[in-house]
Amino acid sequence: MPDISIAVVGGGISGVSTAVAVQNSIRSAKVTVISDRWSLETTSDGAAGLFRPDNVQADNPADVPRWLSQSADRFWQLYHGPDASSAGIFQLSGYIFSNDNPGLVEGSQYRDLVPNYRRLQGKELDKFGGPWRYGCFHSTVVIEPRIYMKYLRDQFEKAGGIIKSQTLERLTDLKNDYTIVANCAGLGSMKLVGDQSMAPIRGQLVRVRAPWVKEFLMGENTTYIFPNSETLVLGGTRQEGDWNTEVDPEDSLGILQRCNRMLPALAGAPVIREWAGLRPWRPTVRLEKEVLQLGGDRTLPVVHNYGHGGNGISLSWGCAVEAARMTKEIVDELEL
């Protein structure tokens, strides 16, 4: 059979992770990542990068622990290996608090994947803007998206992968050039495959210079404080159905006020950058195979991997491995 040519649509962390996983799984394939947005323009690039999956939904709930475990294994292995710095991965400990939502601190989907998890008691609940009713402490790993995305792209290109800027109207635009398509387009899937169950959840954050803050903090109303290597990430917002990607000064003011109430030590920290992006929400993650009919006896095999919402980084490698496995199944069927 002719050489297998695979297109991965989507330039964010899901797309590039899937491309690398496909390369690892199908050594003989020619893999191209296609996107009309790269690096600074993607939601992945602006995210804070803390491994803390929250409320991941799948058609088969039994899939979720496997996806998260595979991602956690990948990130911890990188952290303990020689590529930790170049991949932008480091360990961080911190606190999560809530008054109304005990599920926020239970971490039921990930607490077995991170070290040092414990519930807070007594005077510990009076910290950081308390008293709080519920709280926990744990360590986790941070995947700095801007650094990690470069690391992934470098890996991909060194292995012979191709990066291509192209605007698509539908996935079938690729029918004449590729054997298989992996759709990792996030919100772009609304147009590319007509998935109207997708919706944006707008997020905004503020980055400040505060090197004295060494722990992460999370509270209610999407309030969080996450150290990165050069800045401190303050958040956030969760605005469902809002397509605005421009920074809203009122949102920034609200973020700074909430974070300063939680940690007064932030007073006077200079603002470095503000950012807004759209989480690609879907009721459940879509990770499955589909065969698109092109007319006559022509078809285009597709693997969908999108709809990760605010869990894109935490799910990225586990879902990429699953998408690569499905792609390999298609290749094996084509070669029969």
BELMO-V153979 format. One record per pair of residues at least 4 apart in sequence whose C-alpha atoms are under 8 Angstrom apart, sorted by the first residue. I is the first residue (numbers start at 1). J is the second residue. D is the distance in Angstrom with one decimal. If there is no record, write none. Layout:
{{I J D} {I J D}}
This chain:
{{1 335 6.5} {3 28 7.5} {3 29 6.7} {3 30 7.5} {4 28 7.3} {4 29 5.0} {4 30 6.3} {4 178 7.7} {4 179 6.0} {4 180 7.9} {4 331 7.6} {5 29 5.8} {5 30 4.8} {5 31 6.1} {5 32 7.9} {5 177 7.6} {5 178 5.0} {5 179 5.2} {5 180 6.8} {6 29 6.8} {6 30 6.1} {6 31 4.8} {6 32 6.3} {6 178 5.5} {6 179 5.9} {6 180 4.9} {6 181 5.7} {6 182 7.5} {7 31 5.9} {7 32 4.9} {7 33 5.9} {7 34 6.8} {7 174 8.0} {7 178 6.2} {7 180 6.4} {7 181 4.8} {7 182 6.2} {8 15 6.2} {8 16 7.8} {8 18 7.4} {8 19 6.2} {8 31 7.3} {8 32 6.1} {8 33 4.7} {8 34 6.1} {8 181 5.8} {8 182 4.6} {8 183 6.1} {8 184 6.8} {9 15 6.4} {9 33 5.9} {9 34 4.9} {9 35 6.0} {9 181 7.3} {9 182 6.1} {9 183 5.1} {9 184 5.4} {9 185 5.7} {10 14 7.4} {10 15 4.8} {10 16 7.4} {10 33 6.8} {10 34 6.0} {10 35 5.0} {10 37 8.0} {10 183 7.0} {10 184 5.0} {10 185 4.4} {10 186 7.4} {11 15 5.5} {11 16 6.1} {11 33 6.9} {11 34 6.8} {11 35 5.2} {11 36 7.7} {11 37 6.3} {11 38 5.5} {11 39 7.5} {11 42 7.3} {11 185 7.7} {12 16 6.3} {12 38 7.1} {12 39 7.3} {12 42 5.8} {12 43 7.1} {12 44 5.6} {12 45 7.6} {12 149 7.9} {13 17 5.8} {13 44 5.8} {13 149 6.6} {13 312 7.2} {13 313 6.7} {13 316 6.4} {14 18 6.0} {14 184 6.0} {14 305 7.5} {14 306 7.5} {14 312 6.8} {14 313 7.7} {14 316 5.2} {14 317 7.6} {14 319 7.8} {14 320 6.7} {15 19 6.2} {15 33 7.3} {15 183 7.7} {15 184 5.0} {15 185 7.3} {15 320 8.0} {16 20 6.3} {16 33 7.0} {16 149 7.8} {16 152 6.6} {16 153 6.7} {16 156 7.8} {17 21 6.2} {17 152 6.8} {17 316 6.5} {17 317 6.1} {17 320 5.7} {18 22 6.0} {18 316 8.0} {18 317 7.5} {18 319 7.7} {18 320 4.2} {18 321 6.9} {18 323 6.7} {18 324 6.5} {19 23 6.3} {19 31 6.8} {19 32 7.6} {19 33 6.8} {19 156 7.1} {19 320 7.8} {20 24 6.3} {20 152 7.3} {20 155 7.3} {20 156 5.5} {21 25 6.2} {21 320 6.0} {21 321 5.7} {21 324 5.7} {22 26 5.8} {22 31 7.8} {22 320 8.0} {22 321 7.7} {22 323 7.9} {22 324 4.7} {22 325 7.9} {22 327 7.3} {22 328 7.8} {23 27 5.6} {23 29 7.0} {23 31 7.0} {23 156 7.8} {23 159 7.6} {25 324 6.5} {25 325 7.3} {25 328 6.9} {26 328 6.6} {30 160 7.7} {30 161 7.0} {31 160 7.9} {31 161 5.4} {31 162 6.4} {32 161 5.8} {32 162 4.5} {32 163 5.8} {32 164 6.9} {33 161 7.7} {33 162 6.3} {33 163 5.1} {33 164 6.1} {34 163 6.4} {34 164 4.9} {34 165 5.8} {34 166 6.1} {35 164 6.7} {35 165 5.2} {35 166 5.6} {35 167 6.7} {36 165 5.3} {36 166 5.2} {36 167 5.1} {37 41 5.7} {37 42 6.4} {37 165 7.6} {38 42 6.0} {39 44 7.9} {39 45 5.8} {39 146 7.3} {39 149 7.4} {40 45 5.7} {40 46 7.2} {40 146 7.9} {41 45 7.3} {42 46 7.2} {42 277 7.8} {43 47 6.5} {43 277 5.4} {43 278 6.2} {43 279 6.9} {44 145 6.1} {44 146 7.9} {44 312 7.4} {44 313 7.2} {45 145 5.1} {45 146 5.1} {45 149 7.4} {46 145 7.1} {46 146 7.4} {46 275 6.8} {46 276 7.7} {46 277 7.3} {47 144 8.0} {47 145 6.5} {48 144 6.7} {48 145 7.3} {48 226 6.8} {48 228 7.5} {48 233 6.4} {49 142 5.4} {49 143 4.7} {49 144 5.2} {49 145 6.0} {49 313 6.6} {50 140 7.4} {50 141 6.3} {50 142 4.5} {50 143 6.3} {50 226 7.5} {50 314 7.9} {51 72 7.9} {51 140 6.3} {51 141 5.7} {51 142 6.0} {51 143 7.2} {51 313 7.3} {51 314 5.3} {52 110 6.9} {52 140 7.6} {52 314 6.7} {53 68 7.9} {53 109 6.9} {53 110 6.6} {53 311 5.6} {53 314 5.7} {53 315 7.6} {54 107 7.6} {54 109 7.2} {54 310 8.0} {54 311 6.9} {55 109 7.6} {56 64 7.0} {56 109 8.0} {56 284 7.6} {56 285 7.8} {56 308 7.7} {56 311 7.2} {57 61 6.7} {57 64 7.4} {57 283 6.9} {57 284 4.8} {57 285 6.3} {58 63 7.0} {58 64 6.7} {58 284 4.6} {58 285 5.3} {58 286 7.5} {59 284 6.1} {59 285 7.4} {59 286 8.0} {60 64 7.8} {62 66 7.5} {63 67 6.4} {64 68 6.2} {65 69 5.9} {65 109 7.0} {66 70 6.1} {66 318 7.2} {67 71 6.3} {67 315 6.3} {67 317 7.6} {67 318 4.1} {67 319 5.7} {67 322 7.8} {68 72 6.0} {68 110 7.4} {68 314 6.8} {68 315 5.8} {68 318 6.0} {69 73 6.0} {69 113 6.8} {69 318 7.2} {70 74 6.2} {70 317 6.7} {70 318 4.7} {71 75 6.3} {71 314 6.5} {71 315 6.1} {71 316 6.6} {71 317 4.7} {71 318 4.6} {72 76 6.0} {72 113 6.5} {72 314 7.7} {73 77 6.0} {74 78 6.3} {74 317 7.1} {75 79 6.1} {75 89 7.4} {75 141 7.2} {75 143 7.6} {76 80 6.2} {76 141 7.1} {77 81 6.0} {78 82 7.4} {78 83 6.0} {78 84 5.3} {78 87 7.5} {78 89 7.2} {79 83 7.4} {79 84 4.7} {79 89 5.7} {79 90 6.0} {79 91 7.5} {79 141 7.8} {80 84 6.8} {83 87 5.8} {84 88 6.1} {84 89 5.2} {84 90 6.9} {85 89 6.3} {85 90 7.8} {86 147 7.0} {86 148 7.5} {86 151 6.5} {87 143 7.7} {87 144 7.9} {87 147 5.9} {87 148 4.6} {87 150 7.9} {87 151 5.4} {87 152 7.9} {88 142 7.9} {88 143 5.9} {88 144 5.1} {88 145 7.5} {88 147 5.1} {88 148 5.4} {89 141 6.8} {89 142 5.5} {89 143 4.7} {89 144 6.3} {89 148 7.6} {90 141 5.7} {90 142 5.4} {90 143 7.1} {91 139 6.9} {91 140 5.7} {91 141 4.4} {91 142 6.1} {92 139 5.5} {92 140 5.5} {92 141 5.9} {92 142 6.7} {92 214 7.8} {92 215 6.5} {92 216 7.2} {93 137 7.4} {93 138 5.6} {93 139 3.9} {93 140 6.2} {93 215 5.5} {93 216 6.3} {94 137 5.6} {94 138 5.9} {94 139 6.4} {94 215 4.8} {94 216 4.4} {94 217 5.7} {95 135 7.0} {95 136 5.7} {95 137 4.6} {95 138 6.8} {95 215 7.7} {95 216 6.3} {95 217 5.0} {95 218 6.4} {96 104 7.6} {96 105 5.9} {96 135 5.4} {96 136 5.4} {96 137 6.5} {96 217 5.8} {96 218 4.6} {96 219 6.0} {97 104 7.6} {97 105 6.5} {97 125 7.8} {97 132 6.5} {97 133 7.8} {97 134 5.7} {97 135 4.3} {97 136 6.8} {97 217 8.0} {97 218 6.1} {97 219 4.9} {97 220 7.2} {98 102 6.6} {98 104 6.8} {98 105 7.2} {98 132 6.1} {98 133 6.3} {98 134 5.2} {98 135 6.3} {98 219 5.8} {98 220 5.8} {99 132 5.4} {99 133 4.8} {99 134 6.0} {99 220 7.8} {100 133 7.7} {101 105 7.8} {101 134 7.9} {102 106 6.4} {102 134 6.0} {102 135 8.0} {103 107 6.9} {103 108 7.8} {105 119 7.9} {105 134 6.8} {105 135 5.7} {105 136 5.6} {106 111 7.7} {106 136 7.5} {107 111 5.2} {110 114 6.9} {111 115 7.8} {111 117 6.4} {114 138 7.1} {114 139 6.1} {114 140 5.4} {115 138 6.3} {115 139 5.5} {115 140 6.8} {116 137 7.3} {116 138 4.9} {116 139 5.8} {117 136 7.1} {117 137 5.7} {117 138 4.1} {117 139 6.9} {118 136 5.6} {118 137 5.5} {118 138 6.5} {119 134 8.0} {119 135 6.0} {119 136 4.2} {119 137 6.4} {120 124 5.9} {120 125 6.3} {120 134 7.2} {120 135 5.1} {120 136 5.0} {120 137 6.8} {121 125 6.1} {121 135 7.7} {122 126 7.7} {123 127 7.4} {125 130 6.2} {125 131 5.6} {125 132 5.1} {125 133 6.9} {125 134 7.1} {125 135 6.4} {126 130 4.3} {126 131 4.1} {126 132 6.2} {127 131 6.8} {128 262 5.0} {128 263 5.9} {129 261 6.3} {129 262 4.7} {129 263 7.2} {142 228 7.8} {143 148 6.6} {143 313 7.8} {144 148 5.9} {144 228 6.9} {145 149 5.6} {146 150 6.6} {147 151 6.3} {148 152 6.2} {149 153 6.2} {150 154 6.0} {151 155 6.2} {152 156 6.1} {153 157 6.1} {154 158 6.0} {155 159 6.3} {156 160 6.7} {156 161 5.2} {156 162 7.9} {157 161 4.5} {157 162 6.3} {157 163 7.7} {168 173 6.7} {168 192 7.4} {169 173 7.0} {169 191 6.9} {169 192 6.0} {170 191 6.7} {170 192 4.0} {170 193 6.4} {171 175 7.7} {171 181 7.7} {171 183 8.0} {171 192 5.5} {171 193 6.9} {172 292 7.9} {172 294 7.8} {172 300 7.5} {174 178 6.1} {174 181 7.8} {175 179 7.5} {175 300 6.3} {179 300 7.0} {179 301 7.4} {180 300 6.5} {180 301 5.2} {180 302 5.9} {180 303 7.9} {180 327 7.6} {181 300 7.6} {181 301 6.5} {181 302 4.8} {181 303 6.4} {182 302 5.6} {182 303 4.6} {182 304 5.8} {182 305 7.2} {182 323 7.7} {182 327 7.8} {183 189 7.8} {183 302 6.9} {183 303 6.1} {183 304 4.7} {183 305 5.9} {183 306 7.2} {184 304 6.4} {184 305 5.0} {184 306 5.2} {185 189 5.6} {185 306 6.5} {186 280 5.4} {186 306 5.1} {186 307 5.8} {186 308 7.8} {187 198 6.4} {187 199 7.1} {187 200 7.2} {187 280 5.2} {187 281 7.8} {187 307 7.6} {188 192 6.2} {189 193 5.3} {189 194 6.5} {189 195 5.9} {189 198 7.7} {189 306 7.9} {190 194 4.7} {190 195 4.5} {190 196 5.6} {190 197 7.9} {190 198 6.4} {191 195 7.3} {197 282 6.0} {197 283 7.1} {198 280 6.8} {198 281 5.7} {198 282 4.8} {198 283 7.8} {198 307 7.0} {199 240 7.6} {199 241 6.0} {199 280 6.3} {199 281 5.3} {199 282 6.4} {200 240 6.2} {200 241 5.2} {200 242 6.2} {200 243 6.3} {200 278 5.4} {200 279 5.5} {200 280 5.3} {200 281 5.8} {201 238 5.9} {201 239 5.2} {201 240 4.3} {201 241 5.8} {201 242 6.3} {201 243 7.8} {201 278 5.5} {201 279 4.9} {201 280 6.8} {201 281 6.5} {201 309 7.7} {202 237 6.9} {202 238 5.6} {202 239 4.8} {202 240 6.3} {202 241 7.4} {202 242 5.7} {202 243 6.7} {202 244 7.2} {202 245 7.6} {202 276 7.1} {202 277 5.8} {202 278 4.5} {202 279 6.1} {203 236 6.2} {203 237 4.8} {203 238 5.4} {203 239 6.7} {203 276 5.6} {203 277 5.4} {203 278 6.0} {203 279 7.1} {204 235 6.6} {204 236 5.4} {204 237 5.5} {204 247 7.1} {204 251 7.2} {204 252 7.5} {204 274 7.5} {204 275 5.7} {204 276 4.2} {204 277 6.5} {205 233 6.8} {205 234 5.6} {205 235 4.6} {205 236 5.1} {205 237 7.5} {205 252 7.0} {205 255 7.3} {205 274 5.9} {205 275 5.5} {205 276 6.5} {206 233 6.0} {206 234 5.1} {206 235 6.4} {206 236 7.9} {206 252 6.5} {206 255 7.5} {206 256 7.7} {206 271 7.1} {206 272 7.7} {206 273 6.0} {206 274 4.5} {206 275 6.5} {207 231 5.9} {207 232 5.4} {207 233 4.6} {207 234 6.0} {207 271 6.0} {207 272 5.5} {207 273 5.1} {207 274 6.1} {208 231 5.6} {208 232 5.2} {208 233 6.6} {208 234 7.5} {208 269 6.0} {208 270 5.4} {208 271 4.3} {208 272 5.1} {208 273 7.0} {209 230 7.4} {209 231 5.1} {209 232 6.0} {209 269 5.7} {209 270 5.6} {209 271 6.6} {209 272 6.6} {210 231 6.7} {210 232 6.0} {210 266 7.0} {210 269 5.7} {210 270 7.8} {211 230 7.6} {211 231 7.2} {211 232 7.5} {213 227 6.9} {213 232 7.7} {214 227 6.5} {215 226 7.3} {215 227 6.8} {216 224 7.5} {216 225 5.4} {216 226 4.7} {216 227 6.3} {217 224 5.6} {217 225 5.0} {217 226 6.7} {218 222 7.7} {218 223 5.8} {218 224 4.3} {218 225 6.4} {219 223 5.2} {219 224 6.2} {219 262 8.0} {221 237 7.8} {222 235 6.7} {222 236 5.3} {222 237 5.9} {222 238 6.9} {223 234 7.5} {223 235 5.4} {223 236 5.6} {223 237 7.9} {223 255 7.2} {223 258 6.7} {223 259 6.6} {224 233 7.8} {224 234 5.8} {224 235 5.1} {224 236 6.7} {224 259 7.0} {225 232 6.9} {225 233 5.7} {225 234 4.8} {225 235 6.6} {225 259 7.0} {226 232 5.8} {226 233 5.0} {226 234 6.6} {227 231 6.4} {227 232 4.4} {227 233 6.0} {228 232 5.7} {228 233 6.9} {231 272 7.8} {234 255 6.8} {234 256 7.2} {234 259 6.8} {235 255 5.6} {235 259 7.6} {236 255 6.0} {237 251 7.5} {237 255 7.9} {243 278 7.0} {244 276 8.0} {244 277 7.9} {245 276 5.2} {245 277 5.3} {245 278 7.0} {246 275 7.7} {246 276 6.1} {247 251 7.8} {247 252 7.7} {247 274 6.7} {247 275 6.0} {247 276 5.6} {248 252 6.4} {249 253 6.2} {250 254 6.2} {251 255 6.1} {252 256 6.2} {252 274 7.6} {253 257 6.1} {254 258 6.1} {255 259 6.1} {256 260 6.0} {257 261 6.2} {258 262 6.4} {259 263 6.0} {259 264 7.9} {259 266 7.8} {260 264 4.8} {260 265 7.3} {260 266 5.8} {260 267 6.6} {279 308 8.0} {279 309 5.0} {279 310 5.5} {280 306 7.9} {280 307 5.5} {280 308 6.3} {280 309 4.6} {280 310 7.3} {281 307 5.3} {281 308 6.2} {281 309 4.0} {281 310 7.4} {282 307 4.8} {282 308 7.0} {282 309 6.6} {283 307 7.8} {284 307 6.8} {284 308 7.8} {285 305 7.5} {285 306 6.1} {285 307 4.7} {285 308 5.5} {286 304 6.2} {286 305 5.6} {286 306 5.5} {286 307 6.0} {287 303 7.2} {287 304 5.2} {287 305 4.6} {287 306 6.8} {287 319 7.4} {287 322 7.9} {287 323 6.9} {288 303 5.7} {288 304 5.4} {288 305 7.1} {288 323 7.6} {288 326 7.6} {289 301 7.4} {289 302 5.7} {289 303 4.5} {289 304 6.2} {289 326 6.9} {290 301 6.1} {290 302 5.1} {290 303 6.3} {290 304 7.6} {291 299 6.4} {291 300 5.7} {291 301 4.5} {291 302 5.9} {292 299 5.5} {292 300 5.0} {292 301 6.3} {292 302 7.2} {293 297 7.9} {293 298 6.5} {293 299 4.7} {293 300 6.6} {294 298 5.2} {294 299 5.2} {294 300 7.1} {295 299 7.5} {301 330 7.4} {303 323 6.5} {303 326 6.9} {303 327 6.6} {304 323 7.5} {305 319 7.0} {305 320 7.7} {305 323 6.6} {308 312 5.1} {308 315 7.3} {311 315 5.9} {312 316 5.6} {313 317 7.9} {315 319 5.9} {316 320 6.0} {317 321 6.1} {318 322 6.4} {319 323 6.1} {320 324 6.1} {321 325 6.2} {322 326 6.4} {323 327 6.2} {324 328 6.1} {325 329 6.3} {326 330 6.5} {327 331 6.3} {328 332 6.1} {329 333 6.2} {330 334 6.2} {331 335 6.2} {332 336 6.5}}
